[in-house]
């Protein structure tokens, strides 16, 4: 359950953007200026956001010379709480962006999340597993695989989040057992 105090902090300008930037680069320590640039908010907004987010336990800071180093918390309960708020989950957003990009192709049937992201058990920086279901009457498997790989690379360059596409033919999704039965109950993030 998200407390009212946490919701008030997250509702303030720039807080979600700062969290998104920190989650996109989980191994980085940011100065306030770097964080402001990465999250595309003014420096004072980033500074105030860090102060508020530190108070709620979402970030940790340390003094480095005359500046402050900021990093996302490693507290599992706090990270789990952030995953409950979709706008703070850059991996899910990257999966949706990847799916919309591929959706421009007529051969795409749907995209499904699976793996740790699909279960909601992921940590910042993990790659995103996306099942790409394609119409095998409209495109060959190698071409669908190449298109998915190109789209995943574009997303990685734009967001620093790795997408691991698993290309599956539509006819294979109707089979009993195996991979198809595993994927059928996974969350659909895009569908034609």
C-alpha positions as CSV (number, residue, x, y, z in Angstrom):
1,X,0.0,0.0,0.0
2,X,1.3,3.4,-0.9
3,X,1.1,6.0,1.8
4,X,-0.4,9.4,1.3
5,X,2.9,11.1,2.2
6,X,4.7,9.1,-0.6
7,X,2.0,10.0,-3.1
8,X,2.3,13.6,-2.2
9,X,6.1,13.5,-2.8
10,X,5.7,11.7,-6.1
11,X,3.0,14.1,-7.3
12,X,5.4,17.0,-7.1
13,X,7.0,18.3,-10.3
14,X,10.1,16.4,-11.4
15,X,10.0,13.6,-8.9
16,X,8.9,10.9,-11.3
17,X,11.4,12.2,-13.9
18,X,14.3,11.9,-11.4
19,X,13.3,8.4,-10.4
20,X,13.0,7.4,-14.1
21,X,16.5,8.7,-14.8
22,X,17.9,6.9,-11.7
23,X,16.2,3.6,-12.7
24,X,17.4,3.9,-16.3
25,X,21.1,4.0,-15.0
26,X,21.0,2.0,-11.8
27,X,24.8,1.6,-11.6
28,X,25.5,5.3,-11.9
29,X,26.1,7.9,-9.2
30,X,24.8,11.2,-10.3
31,X,25.6,14.7,-9.2
32,X,22.6,17.0,-9.0
33,X,23.6,18.7,-12.3
34,X,24.0,15.3,-14.1
35,X,20.6,14.2,-12.7
36,X,18.9,17.4,-13.8
37,X,20.3,16.8,-17.4
38,X,19.4,13.1,-17.5
39,X,15.8,13.7,-16.2
40,X,15.4,16.9,-18.2
41,X,14.3,19.1,-15.2
42,X,15.8,22.3,-13.9
43,X,18.7,21.9,-11.4
44,X,16.7,23.4,-8.5
45,X,13.8,21.0,-9.2
46,X,16.3,18.1,-9.2
47,X,17.8,19.3,-6.0
48,X,14.4,19.6,-4.3
49,X,13.4,16.2,-5.7
50,X,16.4,14.5,-4.3
51,X,15.8,16.1,-0.9
52,X,12.1,14.8,-0.9
53,X,13.0,11.4,-2.3
54,X,15.7,10.9,0.3
55,X,13.2,11.7,3.0
56,X,10.9,8.9,1.7
57,X,13.9,6.5,1.3
58,X,13.8,6.2,-2.5
59,X,17.3,7.6,-3.0
60,X,20.5,7.7,-1.0
61,X,23.1,10.4,-1.1
62,X,26.7,10.9,-0.1
63,X,29.0,13.9,0.0
64,X,31.7,13.9,-2.6
65,X,33.9,16.9,-2.2
66,X,31.7,20.0,-2.6
67,X,28.9,18.1,-4.3
68,X,26.4,15.4,-3.5
69,X,26.3,12.0,-5.2
70,X,22.8,10.6,-5.7
71,X,21.8,6.9,-6.3
72,X,18.6,5.0,-6.2
73,X,18.1,3.0,-3.0
74,X,18.9,-0.6,-2.8
75,X,16.0,-1.2,-0.3
76,X,13.9,-4.0,-1.9
77,X,10.6,-2.8,-0.2
78,X,11.1,0.8,-1.6
79,X,11.9,-0.6,-5.1
80,X,8.9,-2.8,-5.0
81,X,6.8,0.2,-4.0
82,X,8.1,2.1,-7.0
83,X,7.2,-0.7,-9.4
84,X,3.6,-0.4,-8.3
85,X,3.6,3.0,-10.0
86,X,3.9,2.4,-13.7
87,X,5.4,5.8,-14.6
88,X,8.4,5.0,-12.5
89,X,9.2,1.7,-14.3
90,X,11.5,2.5,-17.3
91,X,11.8,-1.1,-18.3
92,X,8.0,-1.5,-18.7
93,X,7.9,1.9,-20.6
94,X,10.8,0.6,-22.8
95,X,8.8,-2.6,-23.6
96,X,5.8,-0.5,-24.5
97,X,7.9,1.8,-26.7
98,X,9.5,-1.2,-28.4
99,X,6.1,-2.8,-29.0
100,X,4.6,0.4,-30.5
101,X,7.6,0.7,-32.8
102,X,7.2,-2.8,-34.1
103,X,3.4,-2.2,-34.3
104,X,4.0,-0.1,-37.3
105,X,4.5,-3.4,-39.2
106,X,1.5,-5.2,-40.5
107,X,3.0,-8.6,-39.7
108,X,3.0,-8.0,-35.9
109,X,0.2,-9.8,-34.1
110,X,1.1,-8.9,-30.4
111,X,3.9,-8.4,-27.9
112,X,3.9,-10.0,-24.5
113,X,6.0,-9.4,-21.4
114,X,7.6,-12.4,-19.7
115,X,10.5,-13.1,-17.4
116,X,11.2,-11.1,-14.3
117,X,9.6,-7.9,-15.8
118,X,6.4,-9.8,-16.6
119,X,6.3,-11.1,-13.0
120,X,7.1,-7.7,-11.5
121,X,10.2,-9.1,-9.8
122,X,12.8,-7.2,-11.7
123,X,15.6,-5.0,-10.5
124,X,16.8,-1.8,-12.1
125,X,19.0,-2.5,-15.1
126,X,17.7,-5.9,-16.0
127,X,16.9,-6.6,-19.6
128,X,13.3,-6.8,-20.7
129,X,12.0,-10.1,-22.2
130,X,9.3,-9.5,-24.9
131,X,7.7,-12.2,-26.9
132,X,7.1,-10.9,-30.4
133,X,4.2,-12.8,-32.0
134,X,4.3,-12.4,-35.8
135,X,2.1,-13.5,-38.7
136,X,4.1,-16.2,-40.4
137,X,2.1,-15.8,-43.6
138,X,3.2,-12.2,-43.9
139,X,6.9,-12.4,-43.0
140,X,9.7,-15.0,-42.5
141,X,11.1,-15.8,-39.2
142,X,14.6,-14.4,-40.0
143,X,13.0,-11.1,-41.2
144,X,10.9,-10.8,-38.1
145,X,13.9,-11.6,-35.9
146,X,16.0,-8.9,-37.7
147,X,13.2,-6.3,-37.4
148,X,12.7,-7.0,-33.7
149,X,16.5,-6.9,-33.2
150,X,16.8,-3.5,-34.9
151,X,13.9,-2.1,-32.9
152,X,15.5,-3.4,-29.7
153,X,18.8,-1.7,-30.6
154,X,17.1,1.6,-31.2
155,X,15.3,1.4,-27.8
156,X,18.7,0.5,-26.1
157,X,20.3,3.6,-27.7
158,X,17.4,5.9,-26.7
159,X,16.8,4.6,-23.2
160,X,19.8,2.5,-22.1
161,X,17.5,-0.4,-21.5
162,X,18.1,-3.7,-23.2
163,X,15.1,-5.5,-24.8
164,X,15.5,-9.3,-25.4
165,X,12.9,-10.1,-28.1
166,X,11.8,-13.7,-28.5
167,X,10.2,-14.1,-31.9
168,X,7.3,-16.6,-32.1
169,X,5.1,-17.5,-35.1
170,X,1.4,-17.0,-34.7
171,X,0.7,-20.6,-35.6
172,X,3.1,-21.8,-32.8
173,X,1.0,-19.9,-30.3
174,X,-2.0,-22.2,-30.9
175,X,0.0,-25.4,-30.1
176,X,-0.6,-27.2,-26.8
177,X,2.2,-27.4,-24.3
178,X,5.7,-26.0,-24.6
179,X,6.6,-22.4,-25.1
180,X,3.2,-21.4,-26.4
181,X,1.4,-22.4,-23.3
182,X,3.9,-20.6,-21.2
183,X,3.5,-17.4,-23.2
184,X,-0.3,-17.4,-23.5
185,X,-0.9,-16.4,-19.9
186,X,1.7,-13.5,-20.0
187,X,0.7,-9.9,-20.1
188,X,0.0,-8.4,-23.5
189,X,1.6,-5.0,-23.9
190,X,0.6,-4.5,-27.5
191,X,-2.0,-6.2,-29.7
192,X,-3.4,-5.6,-33.2
